[in-house]
């Protein structure tokens, strides 16, 4: 059986343009995508299943509270700190990878759709009601609003690779 080649997500042209103003707005979009997937009416433009994307997004919210299993060298943190506002308030670019991390990022396990969606709801509800107390792994201390915005930009990136038909 032939294996399908991975899609270069940095070159996908048909992604949706998203801008979420709130966690509830992002969750509403996730629910719409999940419903389309269940009905067989979802087009996937990237490499991950929808459940996998939901799990990835939720895991990164969890890392905000519990710490990421990743150590960023001090020099890298120092170099990226001036880019904090850009990372938090402007759209993330597709196709990026974390150097020396297998698969390019963390939390890329395939999970069933409903498990990923439940995890996303739980993580976003936690973030809505509580601010992470630990510093961001790149940018240091963030306000509650900055944490939320950073995760909304992350959700915009990953959910843009799904189109309900």
C-alpha positions in Angstrom: 0.0 0.0 0.0 1.4 3.4 -0.9 1.9 6.0 1.8 0.6 9.5 1.1 3.3 12.2 1.1 3.0 14.8 3.8 1.5 18.1 2.8 3.8 21.1 3.1 1.4 23.2 5.2 3.4 26.3 4.6 2.2 26.2 0.9 -1.5 25.4 1.4 -3.5 28.1 -0.4 -7.1 27.2 0.4 -7.0 27.7 4.2 -9.8 29.6 5.9 -8.9 33.1 7.2 -9.9 33.1 10.9 -9.8 35.6 13.7 -11.2 34.6 17.0 -12.1 37.4 19.5 -12.8 34.9 22.4 -12.3 31.4 23.5 -16.1 30.8 23.1 -15.9 31.9 19.5 -13.0 29.4 18.9 -15.0 26.6 20.6 -18.1 27.4 18.5 -15.9 27.0 15.3 -14.5 23.7 16.7 -18.0 22.4 17.4 -19.1 23.4 13.8 -16.1 21.5 12.4 -16.7 18.5 14.5 -20.4 18.4 13.4 -19.2 18.6 9.7 -16.7 15.8 10.3 -19.4 13.5 11.8 -21.6 14.2 8.8 -18.7 13.4 6.4 -18.8 17.0 5.2 -15.3 18.2 6.3 -12.4 18.9 4.0 -9.0 18.6 5.6 -6.2 20.6 4.0 -3.3 19.6 6.2 -1.8 16.4 7.6 -3.6 16.0 10.9 -7.1 14.6 11.8 -9.4 17.1 13.4 -9.3 15.2 16.7 -5.5 15.4 16.5 -5.6 19.2 16.0 -8.0 19.6 18.9 -5.8 17.5 21.2 -2.7 19.5 20.1 -4.4 22.8 20.9 -5.7 21.6 24.3 -2.3 20.1 25.3 -0.6 23.4 24.7 -3.2 25.1 26.9 -2.4 22.5 29.5 1.3 23.2 29.2 0.5 26.9 30.0 -0.6 25.7 33.5 1.7 22.8 34.0 4.8 23.6 32.0 5.8 22.3 28.6 8.1 19.3 28.4 10.5 21.4 26.4 13.5 23.5 27.5 14.2 26.6 25.4 17.8 27.8 25.6 18.2 31.1 27.3 19.8 32.7 24.1 16.7 31.8 22.1 14.3 33.2 24.7 16.4 36.4 24.8 16.3 36.7 21.0 12.6 36.1 20.8 11.4 38.3 23.6 11.1 41.4 21.4 8.7 39.5 19.2 6.2 38.8 22.0 3.5 41.2 20.8 3.7 39.8 17.3 3.3 36.2 18.5 0.4 37.1 20.7 -1.6 39.5 18.5 -0.8 38.6 14.9 -1.7 35.4 12.9 0.8 32.5 13.2 2.4 31.4 10.0 1.8 27.8 8.8 4.6 25.3 8.3 6.7 26.2 11.3 8.6 23.6 13.3 10.3 23.5 16.7 13.9 22.6 16.0 15.1 19.2 17.2 11.5 18.1 18.2 10.4 14.9 16.4 7.4 15.8 14.2 8.2 19.5 14.6 6.0 20.1 17.7 4.6 18.5 20.8 1.2 16.8 21.4 0.7 15.4 17.9 -0.8 12.1 18.9 -3.8 10.9 16.9 -6.9 10.9 19.1 -10.6 10.2 18.3 -12.6 13.3 17.3 -14.8 13.4 20.4 -11.9 12.8 22.8 -10.0 15.8 21.2 -13.1 18.0 21.3 -13.8 17.2 24.9 -10.2 18.0 25.8 -10.4 21.3 23.9 -13.6 22.4 25.7 -12.1 21.4 29.1 -8.8 23.2 28.4 -10.4 26.4 27.0 -12.9 26.5 29.9 -10.0 26.3 32.3 -8.1 29.1 30.5 -11.3 31.2 30.4 -11.7 30.9 34.2 -8.1 30.9 35.4 -4.8 32.5 34.3 -1.7 30.3 34.2 0.7 31.2 37.0 3.9 30.0 35.4 5.8 32.1 32.9 5.5 31.5 29.2 8.4 29.3 28.0 9.5 32.0 25.5 8.1 35.3 26.7 8.1 35.1 30.5 5.2 36.4 32.6 2.0 37.0 30.6 -1.3 38.6 31.6 -4.5 36.5 31.4 -5.5 38.4 28.3 -2.1 37.7 26.7 -2.3 34.0 27.4 -5.8 33.8 25.9 -4.7 35.8 22.8 -1.7 33.5 22.3 -4.0 30.4 22.4 -6.6 32.0 20.1 -3.8 32.7 17.5 -2.7 29.1 17.8 -6.3 27.9 17.3 -6.8 30.1 14.2 -3.7 28.6 12.7 -4.7 24.9 13.2 -8.4 25.2 12.6 -7.8 27.1 9.3 -6.8 23.8 7.7 -10.4 22.5 7.9 -13.3 23.5 5.6 -16.9 22.4 6.2 -18.5 21.5 2.8 
